[in-house]
């Protein structure tokens, strides 16, 4: 079954799954967050950051599942593509709330590459 923009329960499922994943990721983030390290952190921004990551993860999974079921019902061999592997990693990182962490670490890596070492 492919995601259909006109069916309300598809949106309801994605919305509930996204809110649940984002809330859980925020709960884990704030439990380990050190307020003394960055006192200017805004929790609302972190929630929307997690919400966007979770939404992209669930939409990626929704894209991948019908392809696997269509192929398994037809008895064909499941073919993997680079797009499928990227979507699978995006789905796993998004659902488990790791996209913000990955993007932050990627930005830190670029920053450390661009700053001259002393």
PyMOL CGO cylinders between C-alpha atoms (Angstrom):
from pymol import cmd
from pymol.cgo import CYLINDER

trace = [
    CYLINDER, 0.00, 0.00, 0.00, 1.48, 3.31, -1.05, 0.3, 1, 1, 1, 1, 1, 1,
    CYLINDER, 1.48, 3.31, -1.05, 1.04, 6.55, 0.86, 0.3, 1, 1, 1, 1, 1, 1,
    CYLINDER, 1.04, 6.55, 0.86, -2.03, 8.32, -0.49, 0.3, 1, 1, 1, 1, 1, 1,
    CYLINDER, -2.03, 8.32, -0.49, -2.31, 12.00, 0.32, 0.3, 1, 1, 1, 1, 1, 1,
    CYLINDER, -2.31, 12.00, 0.32, -6.11, 11.85, 0.10, 0.3, 1, 1, 1, 1, 1, 1,
    CYLINDER, -6.11, 11.85, 0.10, -6.66, 9.15, 2.74, 0.3, 1, 1, 1, 1, 1, 1,
    CYLINDER, -6.66, 9.15, 2.74, -7.04, 10.67, 6.20, 0.3, 1, 1, 1, 1, 1, 1,
    CYLINDER, -7.04, 10.67, 6.20, -5.89, 7.67, 8.22, 0.3, 1, 1, 1, 1, 1, 1,
    CYLINDER, -5.89, 7.67, 8.22, -2.55, 7.65, 6.40, 0.3, 1, 1, 1, 1, 1, 1,
    CYLINDER, -2.55, 7.65, 6.40, -1.96, 11.17, 7.72, 0.3, 1, 1, 1, 1, 1, 1,
    CYLINDER, -1.96, 11.17, 7.72, -3.27, 10.18, 11.15, 0.3, 1, 1, 1, 1, 1, 1,
    CYLINDER, -3.27, 10.18, 11.15, -0.84, 7.25, 11.35, 0.3, 1, 1, 1, 1, 1, 1,
    CYLINDER, -0.84, 7.25, 11.35, 2.13, 9.36, 10.21, 0.3, 1, 1, 1, 1, 1, 1,
    CYLINDER, 2.13, 9.36, 10.21, 1.18, 12.18, 12.62, 0.3, 1, 1, 1, 1, 1, 1,
    CYLINDER, 1.18, 12.18, 12.62, 0.82, 9.87, 15.63, 0.3, 1, 1, 1, 1, 1, 1,
    CYLINDER, 0.82, 9.87, 15.63, 4.00, 7.96, 14.84, 0.3, 1, 1, 1, 1, 1, 1,
    CYLINDER, 4.00, 7.96, 14.84, 5.92, 11.19, 14.27, 0.3, 1, 1, 1, 1, 1, 1,
    CYLINDER, 5.92, 11.19, 14.27, 4.72, 12.79, 17.52, 0.3, 1, 1, 1, 1, 1, 1,
    CYLINDER, 4.72, 12.79, 17.52, 5.46, 9.64, 19.48, 0.3, 1, 1, 1, 1, 1, 1,
    CYLINDER, 5.46, 9.64, 19.48, 8.97, 9.28, 18.09, 0.3, 1, 1, 1, 1, 1, 1,
    CYLINDER, 8.97, 9.28, 18.09, 9.76, 12.96, 18.52, 0.3, 1, 1, 1, 1, 1, 1,
    CYLINDER, 9.76, 12.96, 18.52, 8.46, 13.01, 22.10, 0.3, 1, 1, 1, 1, 1, 1,
    CYLINDER, 8.46, 13.01, 22.10, 10.51, 9.95, 22.99, 0.3, 1, 1, 1, 1, 1, 1,
    CYLINDER, 10.51, 9.95, 22.99, 13.65, 11.41, 21.37, 0.3, 1, 1, 1, 1, 1, 1,
    CYLINDER, 13.65, 11.41, 21.37, 13.15, 14.67, 23.26, 0.3, 1, 1, 1, 1, 1, 1,
    CYLINDER, 13.15, 14.67, 23.26, 12.63, 12.81, 26.51, 0.3, 1, 1, 1, 1, 1, 1,
    CYLINDER, 12.63, 12.81, 26.51, 15.91, 10.97, 26.01, 0.3, 1, 1, 1, 1, 1, 1,
    CYLINDER, 15.91, 10.97, 26.01, 17.68, 14.18, 24.92, 0.3, 1, 1, 1, 1, 1, 1,
    CYLINDER, 17.68, 14.18, 24.92, 16.55, 16.25, 27.90, 0.3, 1, 1, 1, 1, 1, 1,
    CYLINDER, 16.55, 16.25, 27.90, 17.34, 13.48, 30.38, 0.3, 1, 1, 1, 1, 1, 1,
    CYLINDER, 17.34, 13.48, 30.38, 21.00, 13.58, 29.30, 0.3, 1, 1, 1, 1, 1, 1,
    CYLINDER, 21.00, 13.58, 29.30, 21.19, 17.31, 28.55, 0.3, 1, 1, 1, 1, 1, 1,
    CYLINDER, 21.19, 17.31, 28.55, 23.71, 19.32, 30.53, 0.3, 1, 1, 1, 1, 1, 1,
    CYLINDER, 23.71, 19.32, 30.53, 22.15, 22.74, 31.20, 0.3, 1, 1, 1, 1, 1, 1,
    CYLINDER, 22.15, 22.74, 31.20, 25.48, 24.25, 32.25, 0.3, 1, 1, 1, 1, 1, 1,
    CYLINDER, 25.48, 24.25, 32.25, 27.07, 23.46, 28.89, 0.3, 1, 1, 1, 1, 1, 1,
    CYLINDER, 27.07, 23.46, 28.89, 24.63, 25.47, 26.80, 0.3, 1, 1, 1, 1, 1, 1,
    CYLINDER, 24.63, 25.47, 26.80, 22.12, 27.44, 28.87, 0.3, 1, 1, 1, 1, 1, 1,
    CYLINDER, 22.12, 27.44, 28.87, 20.62, 29.11, 25.77, 0.3, 1, 1, 1, 1, 1, 1,
    CYLINDER, 20.62, 29.11, 25.77, 19.21, 25.91, 24.33, 0.3, 1, 1, 1, 1, 1, 1,
    CYLINDER, 19.21, 25.91, 24.33, 15.51, 26.26, 23.57, 0.3, 1, 1, 1, 1, 1, 1,
    CYLINDER, 15.51, 26.26, 23.57, 13.48, 23.06, 24.14, 0.3, 1, 1, 1, 1, 1, 1,
    CYLINDER, 13.48, 23.06, 24.14, 10.90, 24.04, 21.52, 0.3, 1, 1, 1, 1, 1, 1,
    CYLINDER, 10.90, 24.04, 21.52, 13.57, 24.17, 18.83, 0.3, 1, 1, 1, 1, 1, 1,
    CYLINDER, 13.57, 24.17, 18.83, 14.84, 20.73, 19.84, 0.3, 1, 1, 1, 1, 1, 1,
    CYLINDER, 14.84, 20.73, 19.84, 11.30, 19.33, 19.67, 0.3, 1, 1, 1, 1, 1, 1,
    CYLINDER, 11.30, 19.33, 19.67, 10.73, 20.65, 16.15, 0.3, 1, 1, 1, 1, 1, 1,
    CYLINDER, 10.73, 20.65, 16.15, 14.18, 19.41, 15.14, 0.3, 1, 1, 1, 1, 1, 1,
    CYLINDER, 14.18, 19.41, 15.14, 13.24, 15.94, 16.40, 0.3, 1, 1, 1, 1, 1, 1,
    CYLINDER, 13.24, 15.94, 16.40, 9.79, 16.24, 14.82, 0.3, 1, 1, 1, 1, 1, 1,
    CYLINDER, 9.79, 16.24, 14.82, 11.25, 16.95, 11.38, 0.3, 1, 1, 1, 1, 1, 1,
    CYLINDER, 11.25, 16.95, 11.38, 13.68, 14.06, 11.71, 0.3, 1, 1, 1, 1, 1, 1,
    CYLINDER, 13.68, 14.06, 11.71, 10.98, 11.69, 12.87, 0.3, 1, 1, 1, 1, 1, 1,
    CYLINDER, 10.98, 11.69, 12.87, 8.64, 12.74, 10.06, 0.3, 1, 1, 1, 1, 1, 1,
    CYLINDER, 8.64, 12.74, 10.06, 11.31, 12.11, 7.44, 0.3, 1, 1, 1, 1, 1, 1,
    CYLINDER, 11.31, 12.11, 7.44, 12.06, 8.73, 9.01, 0.3, 1, 1, 1, 1, 1, 1,
    CYLINDER, 12.06, 8.73, 9.01, 8.45, 7.55, 9.01, 0.3, 1, 1, 1, 1, 1, 1,
    CYLINDER, 8.45, 7.55, 9.01, 7.86, 8.81, 5.46, 0.3, 1, 1, 1, 1, 1, 1,
    CYLINDER, 7.86, 8.81, 5.46, 11.00, 6.98, 4.31, 0.3, 1, 1, 1, 1, 1, 1,
    CYLINDER, 11.00, 6.98, 4.31, 9.77, 3.78, 5.93, 0.3, 1, 1, 1, 1, 1, 1,
    CYLINDER, 9.77, 3.78, 5.93, 6.34, 4.27, 4.37, 0.3, 1, 1, 1, 1, 1, 1,
    CYLINDER, 6.34, 4.27, 4.37, 8.08, 4.53, 0.99, 0.3, 1, 1, 1, 1, 1, 1,
    CYLINDER, 8.08, 4.53, 0.99, 10.12, 1.33, 1.51, 0.3, 1, 1, 1, 1, 1, 1,
    CYLINDER, 10.12, 1.33, 1.51, 7.49, -1.03, 2.95, 0.3, 1, 1, 1, 1, 1, 1,
    CYLINDER, 7.49, -1.03, 2.95, 5.24, -1.25, -0.15, 0.3, 1, 1, 1, 1, 1, 1,
    CYLINDER, 5.24, -1.25, -0.15, 8.21, -2.07, -2.35, 0.3, 1, 1, 1, 1, 1, 1,
    CYLINDER, 8.21, -2.07, -2.35, 9.17, -4.98, -0.09, 0.3, 1, 1, 1, 1, 1, 1,
    CYLINDER, 9.17, -4.98, -0.09, 5.58, -6.28, 0.11, 0.3, 1, 1, 1, 1, 1, 1,
    CYLINDER, 5.58, -6.28, 0.11, 4.96, -5.92, -3.63, 0.3, 1, 1, 1, 1, 1, 1,
    CYLINDER, 4.96, -5.92, -3.63, 8.05, -7.93, -4.38, 0.3, 1, 1, 1, 1, 1, 1,
    CYLINDER, 8.05, -7.93, -4.38, 7.38, -10.59, -1.75, 0.3, 1, 1, 1, 1, 1, 1,
    CYLINDER, 7.38, -10.59, -1.75, 3.83, -11.12, -3.03, 0.3, 1, 1, 1, 1, 1, 1,
    CYLINDER, 3.83, -11.12, -3.03, 5.03, -11.52, -6.60, 0.3, 1, 1, 1, 1, 1, 1,
    CYLINDER, 5.03, -11.52, -6.60, 7.74, -13.97, -5.58, 0.3, 1, 1, 1, 1, 1, 1,
    CYLINDER, 7.74, -13.97, -5.58, 10.55, -11.89, -7.06, 0.3, 1, 1, 1, 1, 1, 1,
    CYLINDER, 10.55, -11.89, -7.06, 13.96, -11.34, -5.55, 0.3, 1, 1, 1, 1, 1, 1,
    CYLINDER, 13.96, -11.34, -5.55, 14.14, -8.17, -3.50, 0.3, 1, 1, 1, 1, 1, 1,
    CYLINDER, 14.14, -8.17, -3.50, 16.46, -5.73, -5.22, 0.3, 1, 1, 1, 1, 1, 1,
    CYLINDER, 16.46, -5.73, -5.22, 18.36, -3.12, -3.27, 0.3, 1, 1, 1, 1, 1, 1,
    CYLINDER, 18.36, -3.12, -3.27, 19.33, 0.19, -4.78, 0.3, 1, 1, 1, 1, 1, 1,
    CYLINDER, 19.33, 0.19, -4.78, 21.42, 3.06, -3.45, 0.3, 1, 1, 1, 1, 1, 1,
    CYLINDER, 21.42, 3.06, -3.45, 18.24, 5.09, -2.99, 0.3, 1, 1, 1, 1, 1, 1,
    CYLINDER, 18.24, 5.09, -2.99, 16.72, 2.25, -0.98, 0.3, 1, 1, 1, 1, 1, 1,
    CYLINDER, 16.72, 2.25, -0.98, 19.76, 2.01, 1.27, 0.3, 1, 1, 1, 1, 1, 1,
    CYLINDER, 19.76, 2.01, 1.27, 19.78, 5.78, 1.83, 0.3, 1, 1, 1, 1, 1, 1,
    CYLINDER, 19.78, 5.78, 1.83, 16.04, 5.72, 2.58, 0.3, 1, 1, 1, 1, 1, 1,
    CYLINDER, 16.04, 5.72, 2.58, 16.48, 2.78, 4.98, 0.3, 1, 1, 1, 1, 1, 1,
    CYLINDER, 16.48, 2.78, 4.98, 19.23, 4.57, 6.91, 0.3, 1, 1, 1, 1, 1, 1,
    CYLINDER, 19.23, 4.57, 6.91, 17.14, 7.77, 6.94, 0.3, 1, 1, 1, 1, 1, 1,
    CYLINDER, 17.14, 7.77, 6.94, 14.15, 5.79, 8.23, 0.3, 1, 1, 1, 1, 1, 1,
    CYLINDER, 14.15, 5.79, 8.23, 16.11, 4.13, 11.03, 0.3, 1, 1, 1, 1, 1, 1,
    CYLINDER, 16.11, 4.13, 11.03, 17.87, 7.33, 12.11, 0.3, 1, 1, 1, 1, 1, 1,
    CYLINDER, 17.87, 7.33, 12.11, 14.65, 9.37, 11.90, 0.3, 1, 1, 1, 1, 1, 1,
    CYLINDER, 14.65, 9.37, 11.90, 12.44, 6.96, 13.81, 0.3, 1, 1, 1, 1, 1, 1,
    CYLINDER, 12.44, 6.96, 13.81, 14.98, 6.55, 16.62, 0.3, 1, 1, 1, 1, 1, 1,
    CYLINDER, 14.98, 6.55, 16.62, 15.70, 10.29, 16.83, 0.3, 1, 1, 1, 1, 1, 1,
    CYLINDER, 15.70, 10.29, 16.83, 19.27, 10.24, 15.60, 0.3, 1, 1, 1, 1, 1, 1,
    CYLINDER, 19.27, 10.24, 15.60, 19.00, 12.64, 12.62, 0.3, 1, 1, 1, 1, 1, 1,
    CYLINDER, 19.00, 12.64, 12.62, 19.58, 15.78, 14.74, 0.3, 1, 1, 1, 1, 1, 1,
    CYLINDER, 19.58, 15.78, 14.74, 22.56, 14.14, 16.43, 0.3, 1, 1, 1, 1, 1, 1,
    CYLINDER, 22.56, 14.14, 16.43, 24.01, 13.04, 13.09, 0.3, 1, 1, 1, 1, 1, 1,
    CYLINDER, 24.01, 13.04, 13.09, 23.55, 16.50, 11.56, 0.3, 1, 1, 1, 1, 1, 1,
    CYLINDER, 23.55, 16.50, 11.56, 25.12, 18.19, 14.60, 0.3, 1, 1, 1, 1, 1, 1,
    CYLINDER, 25.12, 18.19, 14.60, 28.13, 15.88, 14.48, 0.3, 1, 1, 1, 1, 1, 1,
    CYLINDER, 28.13, 15.88, 14.48, 28.46, 16.39, 10.73, 0.3, 1, 1, 1, 1, 1, 1,
    CYLINDER, 28.46, 16.39, 10.73, 28.44, 20.17, 11.23, 0.3, 1, 1, 1, 1, 1, 1,
    CYLINDER, 28.44, 20.17, 11.23, 31.02, 19.84, 14.04, 0.3, 1, 1, 1, 1, 1, 1,
    CYLINDER, 31.02, 19.84, 14.04, 33.21, 17.74, 11.74, 0.3, 1, 1, 1, 1, 1, 1,
    CYLINDER, 33.21, 17.74, 11.74, 33.05, 20.34, 8.97, 0.3, 1, 1, 1, 1, 1, 1,
    CYLINDER, 33.05, 20.34, 8.97, 33.81, 23.08, 11.48, 0.3, 1, 1, 1, 1, 1, 1,
    CYLINDER, 33.81, 23.08, 11.48, 36.85, 21.26, 12.80, 0.3, 1, 1, 1, 1, 1, 1,
    CYLINDER, 36.85, 21.26, 12.80, 38.07, 20.65, 9.24, 0.3, 1, 1, 1, 1, 1, 1,
    CYLINDER, 38.07, 20.65, 9.24, 37.75, 24.32, 8.34, 0.3, 1, 1, 1, 1, 1, 1,
    CYLINDER, 37.75, 24.32, 8.34, 39.30, 25.82, 11.47, 0.3, 1, 1, 1, 1, 1, 1,
    CYLINDER, 39.30, 25.82, 11.47, 43.10, 25.90, 11.52, 0.3, 1, 1, 1, 1, 1, 1,
    CYLINDER, 43.10, 25.90, 11.52, 44.72, 23.75, 14.17, 0.3, 1, 1, 1, 1, 1, 1,
    CYLINDER, 44.72, 23.75, 14.17, 47.02, 25.43, 16.67, 0.3, 1, 1, 1, 1, 1, 1,
]
cmd.load_cgo(trace, "trace")
